[in-house]
Amino acid sequence: MIECEYMNTIIPEIIYEDENIIVINKPSSLVVHPYDHSTEKTLVDFLRAHSPHMFGIDNKIELQDGRIITLGGIVHKLDRGTSGVMVIAKNQHVFSDLKEQFTNHTIKKEYAAVVDGIVKEKKFIIDAPLGRDKKDYRQSTNPKKPRGPLRDAVTEVEVISTSPAKNTTLVKLYPRTGRTHQLRAHMASVGHPIIGDNVYGKITELPRMMLHAKTISFSIRGKDFEFTAETPKEFLL
């Protein structure tokens, strides 16, 4: 992982690049795009400098502060505290293709996470719809006053190793749906929040949240791709 400054922007490691896509390993400290009233540099700034032509892609969002942000080829995102692999489109055709795959949940992703406590089951599935309470921005499997219908959310969990001395477990997480904060909310719902997650779990003194997007698999024009960003060494128990 490269974490230096370029135009005051943290530079992600480029894992792969061709005429259609850029695949990066995002540092845990890097925000993907601007948010309400923010001024810090983001992944968008890096992409504008590295591949400005992708910002001809029709891909805009409006923030609550009224700003219209052009996201270029960004078709999915990771939270600030989450590191790992992301795929970014370089043209409209590939952007539309990847967006459809994300919508249909045909893109496969594997995450590594260190969670609180010793997880006893070796493999299990969390099938728990998510929604937000009217007075809370966090996702929940049981909001008291949901803003609307809960949305289906499914996560497969596999235990890799445990550390009784630290009371933690290293797990693989396979999201079968792509809800906001799905992995974080699901692990908290079964009593094993992700270490370093001060929204859904315990506040810790760790410099980062222990969640990493390790592998992503997808296809473009009939060709299959799979890319991996190796699990950070600090995750290994």
Buried (B, 14 or more C-beta within 10 A) or exposed (E): BEEEEEEEBBBBBEBEBEEBBBBBBBBBEBBBBBBEEEEEBBBBBBBBEBBEEBBEBEBEEEBEEEEEBBBBBBBBBBBBBBBBBBBBBBBBEBBBBBBEBBEEBEBBBBBBBBBBBBBEEEEBEBBBBBBBBEEEEBBBBEBEEBEEEBEEBBBBBBBBEBEEEEEBBBBBBBBBBEBBBBBBBBBBBBEBBBBBBEBBBEEBEBEBBBBBBBBBBBBBEEEEBEBBBBBBEEBEE
